[in-house]
Amino acid sequence: MDDYLKAAFNLMINLKASVSPFHTVKYAKEWLSEAGFEELAVQEVWKLERGGRYYADIYGTTLFAFCVGEDFTPQEGLRIATAHTDWPCLRIKPAAEVVKDNYKALNVEVYGGPILNTWLDRPLSIAGRVTVKSSENETRNVFVDFKRSILTIPNLAIHMNRDVNKGAELNKQTHMLPVMGMSCEGENEKDYFMDMLAKEINADKDDILYYDLYVYNNDAAQLLGADSDFISSPRIDNVTGVNACINAIIAAANSKNISMAVLYDNEEIGSETKQGAGSAITEIIIEKIMCALGISREEYLAMIFKSMILSIDVAHGAHPHYPEKNDITSKTSLNKGVVIKTNANQSYATDADAIGKIKLICERNDIPYQIFTNRSDIRGGSTIGSIVSAFTAMSTVDIGVPILAMHSARELMGVKDMAALNELTVDFYNS
């Protein structure tokens, strides 16, 4: 089997497992543990060794994994690759039960910026974390993934909306409530969702204190195209980045630096949370590492300016039906390699010296790459690159695989691009 297909199938396994940020981190931790990484508790004083491989779970949806080189000195700095664990979706509200014309539905709110109409007529499921009472003074967290398709959001028939193909606006409160069944006479309509949830996690309904539950597209990832040129899947944004970070940190082999993979939550809503890139968490974790290794504050501050961050998130591929949306000279294509993203207003971290170093790594290792910038009259999106670089003051580059249908319930990428992203991330750690 070709190497790019191995990388593609590995990604598809990750895509299947990553049904919520909690499950993305859970799967990454299992992967790291199998590779010999040791888990650390953030609330404890750390004792680290050179040559050690470690990870720390931050609130269940953010993860720091790092390798301390056998010969690490602060003069070599840090190599940090980052991605995010969240994706645009629907989250279930408290008091979720809604009965409308004998249909049982769930009250949800929109998380991030999804393309709403792509969520219609899909098989949907639920995953996340439930906090339950374990004793009078204690709580415990339970992971849940229903796995089976239990929800859908049905479209309105064209006969009742003749202009639907001209574009129909969807109201987030009235049109986006997932339907889960029919209401039966005599059924407890007040708690039908809580009854189902309690049964699923094998707990007493009255012991459920709260939940963080996500509605996810239950379609499977698959190869697509006459020659299997594509991967079609939910959550390509940004499980591709997660996959690259974890693959690479396991393969990291630089004995002189500290290699770190960071998976942040809440990128899709601005990152300004305790577990997001726009918080103090990165500085806290790095300082804990320095303290455990006996590195002075002055050495730590000097090391910052010898370090580098690779911010990994998906990029826009040129769309065949909308060529007018592309920049006139910078077009990116699926299956043509990693995209280096640039923006004059720093929505992507843009610095000639940092980008030059990444281009050298690509050219030295024959890794295909492309350069992306938005049209000057299109604002485009942003990533955690500029956010985390502002908090750490480290040199940063934004990269990712090109995709189509970004923020759709199902996205499209090139089958060969995951392998290129993996290789670049490994070589970044080892450079």
NORBELUR-V713012 format. One record per helix or strand of 2 or more residues. SS is the DSSP state (~ for helix, > for strand). FROM is the first residue (numbers start at 1). LEN is the number of residues. If there is no record, write none. Layout:
ss = {SS/SS}
from = {FROM/FROM}
len = {LEN/LEN}
This chain:
ss = {~/~/>/>/>/~/>/>/>/~/>/>/>/~/~/>/~/~/>/>/>/~/>/~/~/~/>/>/~/>/~/>/~/>/>/>/~}
from = {3/21/38/53/62/74/78/89/103/116/124/139/151/158/164/179/192/205/208/222/230/236/258/267/281/297/308/315/323/338/352/369/384/395/402/411/417}
len = {15/14/3/6/7/3/7/12/9/4/10/7/2/3/3/4/10/3/10/3/4/16/7/3/13/8/5/2/3/4/13/4/9/6/3/4/14}
